[in-house]
């Protein structure tokens, strides 16, 4: 059995302000309207006949992730979410996935591990590479996918291979060293995608990082299970999970193991790690500008400009990254693309919420957007999904006015339940228990 495992945990701080902690880079929508996470899910269901797809993500992103999958049409008969309370890097994520796979499907279950922030453009070549990796994994190998390099890039780690045997892993090189690797022909980019039997991985983990293996087993055994329809979620408990070492699976296992295989491949692979990679997804104009959104360029060269409906106009500039969102604007030199994360660090230090979230927040029942706030007031737009409702609540320090803009609203206001239509409103006094519900199943 081939079990796709989607790792959806990276925040993507180098892609700020488009990527936030509460809206990380797997949720970034590309030019065709699909997010990186949605593309990963489609790739997972197309590559395997498995009736189950597993996603490892933060518990705060569970409903958001589920909505993303439903938007592109959930096809697997079971969609399993392994929910982490805090981030602990890829070794912990893959360890809990392996323990889950072992318990659910047995020792011989082969995991295909795919980070959610990657793109694969050549699905035919990828399918062939996966079949080759499956054969090696069935022999007990921990298999990584080595990407044929197209240029001497310094942002990726490299793997020296001898056929399907890994000779060594190499850290991100300088440009001169990367050029030597390209000329050699036996070096490949380290993709961060893996294929291996659950039992084989746990054997190596027990040997090379036993503390992670033991703690991950405890976490999965103590996970809280919930399920409905075609999905189930295992929520890891913080008291156990936060004690797992935060380390990448490369450092914890693959770079130490003597049992690693590699499948060299050319699959049209992209790791969207910074603005340079994201910008390259958009066609360049005659002046080598990669633009997305409402953009007007004059005497502008070699820029990456990403916006929305608001016009971005540039004049007489070059080599810039410009990203305009509803509440933040980034302007940086292209050579500093890797350093955008330092801005996020500074925002965290200032306790400025713009590093964490957009004005629109996602909840199990829908979304709310803070439109404006000031002394003594806050204006929100609330969108409730068909058939969903907010929790019954009351407030000690504020009154509320609700106005229906579109659709029908079923409102609980104290002892009264009323139905409101567009342009109708209700006043909720301080202390009244209240709830908002969308009674319509199809809007």
N, C-alpha and C positions, 0 to 999 in steps of 0.2 A: 504493500500500500504506500502510495506517495501522498504525504500530508503537507500541503502548503502552509508555511508559517510566515505571516506578515509582521515584521517588526516596525511598529509605528510609535517610536519614542523620541526621535530627535526634535529638539526645539528649533534648530536652524537660526541661531542668533546672528549669523553672518548675512541672513536675508531680511533682517529688520529694515524697515517697519512693516514689510509685507507678512513676515512671520513673527508671531508672538507666542509667549508661553502657553496661553489659553487657545491659541489658533496657530499651531506649529506648521512647519513647512509641508508635511503631507497633505494639508488641507488647502494649499495654494492652488487656485484654479489657473489652468493654462489657457492658451488661446482658443482651444476647442471647447472650453467650458467644463472640462473634467479636471478633477484634482489629482495630484500625484497618488493619493491614497486610493481613489477610485480606479485609476489605471493599474495600480498594483493588484487590486481585487480582481479586476477583469483578467489580468495576466495569470493570476493564480487559478481562476476557474477554467481558463482556456488551456492551461498547461497540463491539467490533471483531471483524471476521471474520478478523483476522490469526491466523496459525498460530504466532506467537511473541509472548511477553511478556518484556520486558527489565526487570530490577530492578538498580538501582545501590545498593549497600550496603557496609558494612564487612566485610572478609573474616572477622572473628571472628563475624559474625552469619549467615554463609552457611547452615550446616546448620540453625540455628534458623529462618531464613526459609523454607528448603525444607520443613521440617516443617510450618510454618504453612500453606503452599500445599497440601501433601498432605492436611492435615486437612480442608480445604474441597473437595477433589477437584480435582486438577490436570487441566485440560482442553486447554490449548494443547499442540500437538505438540512444541513446543520452548520451554523456559523458560531464558532466558539470564540469568546473574548477572555483573555487572561489579563486581569486588570491589576496594574501595579499602583500602589499608593504613592510611591516616590520613584524617581528615576535611579536606576542602578547599573546603567550601561548594558552592553550586549551580552556579556557572559551570564549575568543573572537572567536576562530575558530569555536567552536560548536554553538555559538550565531549567527554568520552570516549564518551558514548552516541551523539553525532552521528557521531564518527569510526567507531564500530562499525557504526552503521546505514548509513553511506555505503559501507563496505567489504562489508557483508553483503547489502545490498539496493539500493544505487545512490543516485545523487544525488536522485532524485525521491521517495525514501522519506519519508513524512510522519510525524513523531514527535508523539505525544500525551503530553506530560510531565505527570505527576500526582504530587504529594507524597503520601507514605503516611500522613500525619497529618491528612488531610482527610476529611470526610464529605460525601456528596451524597445527599440524600433523594429528589429528584425526577429519576429516571432518564430519564423521557420528555423533560423539558425539557433535561436534560444531553445526551441523544442528539441532539436538534435543534440545540443549540449547537455540538456537535462537528462536525456536518455543515456548518454555516455556516462554522466555523473551517477545515475542510478545503478549502473552496472558496477562501478567502482565502489559505491556505497554498500551494495549487497555483499561485497567481499570484505566489508569491515572498515573501509577507508573513510576518513573524514575528508570530504572533497570541497575544494574551493574553486570558484570560477575565475580564471585569469583572462583579463580583457586585453586583446591585441592593441597596443598603444598606437594612436594616430599622430601623436606629437610628443615631444619631450616635456611633459607637464610635471611640475614640481609639487602639485597639490595632492598627489596620490602616492600611496605606498606601492612598491613593486615586488614581484615574486620572480625568482630565477627558477626556471623549470628545466627538466630533462625528460621530454615526453610528458607522461602523466605523473611524474615524480617531482615533488617540490625539493629543490636544493637549498633554498634559503628565502626568508622574507627580508625585505630591505625597507628601511624607513624612507620617508619623503626625501628625495635627493635635491641637490642644487641643479641648476639647469645644465651645467657642463656634464655632471654625472648622468643625468637623465638622457642626454644626447648619446653618451657611451652605451647606455642600456638599449636605446632604440637601435643603434648600429649593430649591437650584439645579436639581436633577434630572438633571444631566449628569455627575455624579461617581459613580464606582463603586469598590467595594473591590477592591484588587489581590489576586487570588486566588492567584498564584504557579503557576497552571496555564498551559501553553503548547501551541500547535500550530504546527508549521513543518516545512518540508522540511529534511532534514539538510544538503543543500548550501547552502540559503539561510542557515541559521544559521551554518555555518562560514565563509561569505563575510563576514558581518557580524562574526564573531569575529576573523577575520584582519584586518579593517579597524580594529576598535575595541579589541581586546585580543590583538594578535598573539603575545605571549609565551605566553599561555594556549593559543592554538590550536596553536602549534608544539610546546609541551611535551606537550600532550594527545595529539597525533599520535604522538610518540615513545613515550609510555606505552602506548598501545593496540597499537602495532607490537611492543613488547617484552613484552606480556602473556603469562603462562603459561596455556595452555589445558588444561582437563580436562573430561571429559564421561562421561555414562552415561545409558542409557535416554532419557528425554525432557528432559534438562537438560544445559546446558554452563556452565562458569564460566571467565571470563577474570580472572586475578588480576594486578592491576597491581603492578609492582615498586616497592618503597619508594624505592630510590635515584633513580628518575626522578620518581615521583609527588609526593614531598614538596617538590619544587621548583616545583610549580604554585602560582600565587598563590591564596590563600584569599580569595575575594570572591563576593558574590552575583551571580547572572546579571542581576539588575535593574541593579545599579551598573555591571557590566562591559559590558553590551550594551544592554538594553532602554531605559534612560533616555537613552542616547546616540544610538541608532539613529534614522534618519529613515524606516525601513521597517517600522514596527510598526503592526499592526492590532489591533482589539479587537472581541470579541463580547460585548455587554452581555447578561446573562442573570439569571434568577431560578430557581435550581436546587436550593434547599434546602441551601445550602453552609454548612459549618461548618469552621473552622480550630481544632483543639483545641490552643490554644497555652498555656492556663493553667487553673487550677482553676475559674475562673469559667465557661469554655466547657465543660469536662468536666462540671461540676456541672449545667449547664443541660440535659444530655442525659437526666437522671433527672427524672421527674415531681415537681413540687413538692407538698408536703402543704398543709393548710389554713393553716399558719403560714409558708409560703414557704421551707420547708427542702427541699433536694435531697439525698435520702438514698440510699445504696447499701450493702447488707450488713445485718448484724444491729444495728439502731439503735433506741434508745428515746429519744424526746424529750419533755421536760416543760418547759413555759414556755420554749421555745426558738424563736427566730424568725430567718428569713433566713440560715440556715447551710447550708454544704455539708459533708456528713458521709459519708465513704467508708471502709468497712471490709470485713471478711470475716466469718468465723464467730464471732469473739470479739465479745461484746456491747460496744457503745459507748452509754453512757447520758449524757445531758446534762440539766442543770437550770439554768434562769435565765440562759441565755446568748443572744447574738444576734450576727449579722454575723461568724461565724467560719468558717474552713476547718479541718476536722479530717480527717486521713487516717491511718489505722492500718494498718500492715503488720506482717509477722512480726518485723521487727527494728528498726523506726523508727516514731515517731509525730510528725506535724506538727500544730501548732496555730498558726494565723495569722489575722489580721484579713483580711476579704475585700478591703479596700482595698489590701492589700499583696500581692495575688496575683502581680503582676509581679515582686516582689522575692524570691520563694522561691529563685530562682537564687543569691542571695547566700549562702544556707545551704549550697548545693552548693559554692560557691567556698571557703567556710570549711572544709568537710569535706575538700576537696582539699588545702588548705593544711596541715591536720592529718594528712594521709595516712591518713584514716579510710576504710576500704574500703566503708563503707555508702553512699557517694556513687556507687560504681561498680557494685555487684552485690548481689543477694539471696543468702541462704544457699543457694538452689538454683541450680546452674550447669548450663547446657546444653552438651552435647558431641555430636559426630557420632553416638556410639553410644547416647545417652540423656541422663540427668541424674544429678547427685549433690547431696545436701542435707546440709549440716553440721548435725546435730541438737544436738550438745553437744561442748564441748572444754574441757580443763583441763590442769593440769600432768601431762604424761606420757601423755595419751590424747586421742583425737578419735573421735567417734562419727558415722558417715555412713550415710545411706540411699542406695543406688545402684539405679537403675532402668535396665535395659538393654533396648533395643527388640528386638522379635522378629527373630531372624537376625543381630543385631549382636554385636560383641565389643569389649572393651578391647584396647589394645596389650599385647604381652608386655613385662613390666617386672620390676624388682627394686629393693629399697630397702636402703640401707646403715645406716639409723638407726632402723628400726622393724620390729616384727613386726605381723602382721595376723590378726584372727579374722573369718571370714566366716560369717554365718548366713543361710540362705535363708528368706525370709518368705513368698513366693508364687512360683508358677511353677517351672520347672526351671532349674538352673544347670549349665553345663559348665565345670569348673574345671581349669585347668592349674596344678599345684603342684609345681615342680621337675621331676622326670622322670615324674611321675604325672599322668594325666588322669582325673578322676572326675566322675560326675553326681550332683548333690545335689537333693533335693526339700525341700519346706517342713519346717522345724524341724530340718533336718540342717545340719551345720557342718563347717568345716575350719580348720586352723591353718596359717598361712604364716610360717615362720621368717625372720628377717632374712637377706637375701641370696638367698633362693630366687626363681627366675624364676616369675612367675605371671600368669595371665590369667583373666578372667571372660567367659563367653559365654552368650547366650540362644539355645539351639538350636531353640526352637519358633518356627515362622513365623507362627502366629496364636495370640495369647493372649486 
